[in-house]
Structures are given as structure tokens and as C-alpha cells.
Amino acid sequence: MKKLKKLVAVMMAAAMMLSLVACGGGASEEGATTAKEEVAASDLKVGFIFLHDENSTYDLNFINAAKEACEAAGVEYVLKTNIPEGQECYDAACELADAGCGIVFADSFGHEDYLIEAAKEFPDVEFCHATGTQAHTAGVANFHNAFATIYEGRYLAGIAAGYKLNEMIEAGEITAEEAKIGYVGAFTYAEVISGYTSFFLGARSVCPSATMEVTFTGSWYDETAEKEAANTLISNGCVLISQHADSMGAPTACETAGVPDVSYNGSTESACPNTFIVSSKINWVPYFTYIIDCVTNGEEIATDYTGDFSTGSVELTDLGSAAAEGTAEAIEAAKAEIMDGTLHVFDTTTFTVGGKALDSYEADVDSDPDYTPDHEVIVDGYFAESGEGFRSAPFFDVQIDGITLLDSAY
């Protein structure tokens, strides 16, 4: 297919300049950058590639953010939904670039390789990708990764879960030893491991007897498999369920069984009014606003951007009717400690691995097919997930004590 290379207003200007500081937020660019001309918002078009559509809680969160950010900025946008993690992503990215998009964004981990190829073909278009790992090593100037410290949001959601477990213990519904959480995960990837571990640590910070079982579906979106997984966990004696999978399968299973649930990527209270506790999510509006501002202002987009509470990128929904008394106050107190640096989610004094403290760990930060460890990530007594100087996407892949994996899926 013949490609028409897009000539955009985001042209190289002042070529003799040595560098331009990256637009605020996230990790800074390495090396010199070149100034670019400003672009009027009315002349900018942004293209979005989504793995699924509005039926996926994960994709719906991105879709809503894309519309909100673009409409607020006054820029045109194009949405492509149900784009698989394959050649279809490359084709969609090229079509968006050919159609005049100055920014192309994709939302799923498996889109990354195909987006990088498109970025190489269209050097004047900015390609941005959520959850990816390669931007800081790929050497493609117009390809960028972004994520947020969602593990901090999951930790707070875990506190809500722990308060619910304590309420059930105090009411005599379960014993302390029966405070077992079930977790439905998609794949046994670092992103999912980071999420369920931070959630568990939050729960155990207020309910020390808590344990957790995790099962994986092998799919980001499979309502039947997610519902079956939740039911399996419930039959195993799990008295509270959470998830890192994208359908309503687990929450609806919990509502049917009357089991408290902590969802992800948005409130499920309307569908599950009796069991919904809280949900954490990444708010992508700040990042979309940021990349639009960078292009319209002629500034560089950071290679790796990590949003957090301070940027408004990590959020919790309002508490549901199933939340225990005192939950809101406990969440706010812990959030304040995270923000002032006195609480670190992966504080190595709060967990063990094989019965021992974790005082050193090399993680696969510079991602490769063999997941080769390459960076020491224990800093000042805590695992520096998505920390300064590392990549934005999670790399916590430690299996800590207290969590039992029933299976795995890669």
C-alpha cells in the first residue's frame, strides 16, 4: 500500500539549537533535542488505537479520556476500536498518519512493536503508547511510552479491602484465618504482578492475617473466563475478590454470590450495588493533555512519562455501599503519606520472599525477549517501581510470601 508521507506543521526549526527541555511531567529526555514549531490546536488531529471497544472497562477508560482531553483542547480526534495486537495495529497507525494525524496513540501492551515500526516510517508524527517498555531503549525519537504509578492506587484500594475483611471478622462472618482474597489476573506479566502485590500489601497493612490466591485467564478481555475464575476463587474460600482483567465477569459473579468486590478502571456500582467497594484507575486525561500541549507548543514529548497522584493520573472512585466504616479516612491518610514520601508501597520491611527479606533485586528494566535482569531496583529500603531513572511501565515481578498462584498465563 502506497503511503503518503505526512508533511505537518510540526517541522524542524532552529536546526542549530543544541536542545530544548522536554515539556513538563514524566521522565526527562536523554540527549539533545531539536526545537519544533508551534501548531495551532485547530490544525492538530490525534488518532487513537484501542484493543477493544466501550464494552471493555480498560478501553472505555481510555476512550472517555481521549474524548475529554481532545474536546477540551479543541483538537480533532479519530478513534479506532477493536484493533488486535498484530499487523492490524501497524496498518491502523499508518492509516491514521496518512489521514493527517500529528499524534497517534495506542493503548495495549501488544501494540508496541507495531507502533514502533509505524513511527520509523512516519518520523514527523508523534507515536505514544501506554504500558510499553521499549521507548527508552528503541532509539526512535518520535516514539514514547507512558504509564502511571497505579500500584499506589491499588495499594489504597487494598486498604479498602483490608477494612472490609476486618469488618467481616469483627461481625463474626469469618475468622481472621479465613481472610482470604481472590484475584483474577489476565497474564502473569510484571504489570499484573505489580498490581496484585500492591493491592495485597495495602490489604495486609490493615488486616495482617490476610492471604491471597491468584488465577489467570490468559486474556485481557474474556467475560466468561473472568466470571468462571471469580467463581473458582469463591468456591476455594476467597471472601473478597479483585481483578486485573477488563470485563464485568468478576464483578457480576461477586454480585450474584454476595461477595465483596474491588474492581478496576472504573466504578461497577450501578451493576453491582450490593458488593462494590471501590475501584482504582489511571486517569489518562492529564497525559493526553500533556502530549497535545507539547505538540501545539512545539516542545518535545518525554520518552517515558510517569503520572502519579500529583498530576491527577491516579484515581480512586467514590466508595460503594459495601465499604466498611472508616475506609475513606484510612485511604486519605495513606495517600498523604505516599505523596510526602513517608510511605513506599513496596517497602521491603513489609514483605518477605521465601521467608527472607529482599535486600537486593535486579529487574528487567531494559526489556528484552528473555526478560534478562539488568538494573538494581532496591533503593533506600524499597523496590523502586517506575522510579526516577527507570522506565514508566511496571517491572515488579517478585513473588512474595502470602500470595499463592493457582496457575500462570504468558
N, C-alpha and C positions, 0 to 999 in steps of 0.2 A: 504494500500500500504506500502510495506516494505521500510523503509528509511535507507539509508546508511549514518551514521553519518560521516561528513566530518572531516578528520584529516588534518589540514592545518599547514603551517609553522608558522602561527601566534599563536604560542604556548606560554603558560605561562612560563616566565623565571624570574630568580631572585625573587622567590616567597616571600622571606623575606623582600623585599623592601617595605617601607611604602606607597609610592606614586610616581606618575610620573605626571608632569604638563601636562595638555591637550595641544595638538597641537594647534598652534596659530589660532585666529579667533573665533568669536562667544562667547557665554556664557561659563564660565568655568565649569568643572565637580565639583560636590559636593562630598566630602568624599575622601578617599584614593583610588588610582588606582594602578594597578599592571603592571609592565613593560612587554613588549612583544618583541619578536624577530623581527628583520627586515625581510622583504620579498622582494625578487628581483621582479622588475616590470614584468619581463618575466614570473614569476611564479604566478602572480596575475590575476584573472579573475573577472570581475564585471558584475553582472546581473541587468537588468533594467526592471521594470514593468510599462507599460503605460496604462492609462484608454482607450485611443483611439489610432489612428494612425496619419500619416502625414496630414490627412485631417483636423485635429483639430489644430488650431493655438496654443493652450495651449500645447498639446503633442508634436507638431513639435518643439516648442522652447526647450523642454527637450531632444528630440531625437537629435537635432543638437548639443546641448551642450554635451550630453553623448559621441557622436562620436568624437567631437573635443578634449575633455579632455582626453579620453582614448587613442586616437591616439597620442596625444602629449606626454603622459606618457609612451607609449609603452606597454600598458596592453591590454589583450584580453577582449572583451565585448560581451554580449549576450542581445539582445533586444526582449522583449515580448510585443506585442501590443494588443489593444482591450481586456484588462483584466478587467472585471467588478468589482465593489466594493462589492464582496461577497466571497464565498468559493473558487471561481476561483483564487482569489489573493493568498490565503493560498497555494493552490496547485501549483501555478506558483512559489511562493517563495521557497517552498520545492524542487521543481524540479531544480531550479537554484542552491540551496545549494548542492543538491545531485550531480549536474553536476560539482561541484568544484569551484563555485563562492565564493570568500572570502568576497565580499561585495554584498549585494542585496539592490537595491533602488526602491521605488515605488513613483509615482508622484501625486496620488489623495487622497483627504481628507478621503474618504470612504474606502480606502485600509488599514487604520491604524490598526484596530482591528485584521485583519487577518495577517498583518505583525508582530505584536507583538506575536501572537501565534507561528508563524514560528520561531521568534527569540528565544523563550523559548525552542523550540525543537532543535535548532542548535546554542548552546552557543558560538561556535568558529567562527561563521560567523557574520560579522557586518551588521546590518539591518538599513537602513537610509530611512527617509520618509519626503517628502515635505508637508507643510501646516498642519501637525499634531499638536496635543495638549497634548499628554499623556506621552511623554518621561520623563519629569521632575517629574512625579508622579508614573509612572508604576513600577519603581524599577527593570527594565530589563537592565542589564549593557550593553548589545550589541544592544540596540535599541536606535535610535537617531532621533530627529526632526531637520528640517532646514527650514528657510524662509529668507526673506529679507525685508528691510524697503521700500517695493514697494509703500506704501502710500506716501512717499516722491516723488517718480517718478510720481505718479498720480497727486500730487499737482502741479508739474511742467507742466504736460500735461494740467491740469486745467487752468494754466496761459495762455497757448496757446489758449485754448478755450475762455477764457475771452478776449484776444486780438482780436480774430475773432469776438466776439459779439460786441466789441467796434467799429471795422471796419464797421460792418453792420449797427450799429446805426449812425455812422458818415456819411455813404453813403446814409442814409435815407431809407434803406431797411426794417428796423424795428425801433420801438421806444424803449427807454430804458425799458419801462414796458413790452415789448414783448421779452425781452432777456431771454427766457425760454429754458433750456437744457432738453433733454430727455435722459434717461439712461436705458439700457437693462441689467438687472441682472439675474443671474441664480437662486440663492436661497437667502432667507432672513437670511443669516448667517453673523457672525461678519466680516469674511474676505471680503464679498461683501459690507457690510455696511461701513466698514473702507475705502474701495476703492472708493465708490461713494461719501462719505462725504469728503475725502481728495481732490478728483477731484473738487467737488463743491467749497470747500474753496479756492482752487487755482484760480478758475474762478472768484469768488466773490472778491478776493483780488485786482483784477484789473478792474472788472466790478461789482460795488456794487449793481446794480439793478437785477443781475442775480437770477433766481429761477430755480428749477429743479423738474421734475417728474420722478419717477422710476417705472418700471414694471418688473415682474419676470416671467421667463419661466418655472421654476421647473425642469430644466435640464442644465447640463454643456454644452451639445452639441446637439442642435436641430436647424438646419438651417432654417427650415420652421417657427418654433415658434419665433426664433430671428428676422427673417425678418418681420413677422407679428407684433411683438412687436414694432419694429422700425417704421413701417408704422402707427401703432396706435398712437405712440407718435408724429409723424409728423402731423397726422390729428388733434391732440389735440393742435397744435400750437407751438410745440417744433421746434426751428430753428437751433439746433445743437444737434448731437447725440453722445453718448459714450456708452461703454459697459463693462460688466464683464461676458462674455459668449464666447464660444470658436470657433464659426463658422464664416463664412463670411456673414451670413444672414443680420446682421445690416449694415455693411459697403456697401454691394451691394444694399440694399434698399435705403441708403443715396445717392449712386451714381445715381441710377435711378431717385430719386426725386430731385437731385441737392441740397441736404442738407449737410453742412459741417459735417465731422465725425472725431472723435478721437478714434482710435482703441486700441487694447490691444494685447500684446505678439508678436508684430512684425508689420512691415510696410505693409499696404494694398494698397500702392500707385500704384503698377502695375495693380491691378484690379480696382482701384477707383482713377484714376489720377486727376479728377476734384474736388473731395471733401475731399481727405485725408489731414489732418492737421499734426498729429504726433501720435506716439504710445509709450507707456511705457512698459517695460517688466523687469522681473527678468532674469539676465544672470546667468545661473546655472553652467557655466564653472568653476568659482572660487570655488564653493562648491565641485564639483566633483573632481577637482584637489586637494583640501584640504583633502578629505577623502581618496583618493588614496595615497597621501603623508603620511598621518597618518599611514596607514596600512603598506606601504613599509618601513617607518622609525621606526615601532614598537611603535608608540605613540597612545594615547587614542583619540578617536573622541569625541568632545564636545556633551553633552546631548542635548543641544539646541544651534544651530548656527544661528546667525542673520547677514546676509550680508548687506552691505549698499553701498553708493557711494564710500567710501574709498577702499573697497575690489573689486570694479568693478562689484558688484552684482546687482545694479540698473541702468538701462539704458533708454535713450530715443533715438528713431530713428532720422534720419535726418528729417527736416521739409518737408512737402509736398507743392505742389503749392498753396494749399488753405490757407496756413498760412498767417497771417497778418504781415505787416511790423513792425519790432521792436520786434517780438516774441523771436528770438534767444537771443538777448541781455537781455531781461527780464528773460528768463529762466536761463541764466548763472548767473545773479545777485542773483536770489533767491536760486539757487543751492549753491552758495558760502556762503550765509547766513545760509543755513541748515547745511552745513559742518562745519562752525565755531561756530555753536550753538546759533546764534543770532535769528534764525527763527525756531519756532516749529510749525509743521503743525497743530496740534490740540491745539493751544494756546486758552485758554478759554475766552480770551477777544475778540476773533474774531467770536464767535457764541453764540447763546442763545438756551435754551431748555424750551419751554413753556413760552417764554418771559423773562426768568430769566438766570442769569449767572450760569454756572456749577462750583461750588467751591469745590465739593466733589463727588466722584463716586466710588462705588465698582463694579468691573468687575469680571466675571467668568474666572479667570486665571487658576486655578486648575480645569480643565474641568470635568464636571460630567453630567449625563443624564438630570438633572433638570436645568442645567445652573445656579447654585447657585452662587451669588456674593461672593467673598472671599478675594479680595485684593483692597485696596485703590489705585487708579491709577492716581489721580490728584497730580502731583509733580511740585512744583515751578511754578504754574500757567498754566500748560499744561497737557493734557492727555498723559501719558507716554506709548504710543502704542509700543509693542515689546521692551520695555525699559530694561535697565540693571536690572537684578534681577527678571525679569518676563520671560514668555515663548517667543519663537520666533514667533509663529503664531499670527495673529491679534486677539484682543479681544475687539476692539472698536465696541460697538453695540448701541450707543446713536442715537436717532432720533432727529436731530437738526432742528431748525426753518429754513424755506426757501426751504425745501425738502418735497415733497408730494409723499407718496407711494400710487400707484393706486391699489395695491394688495399685496399679500405676497405668499411665497412658502417655505416650510420647508421640 
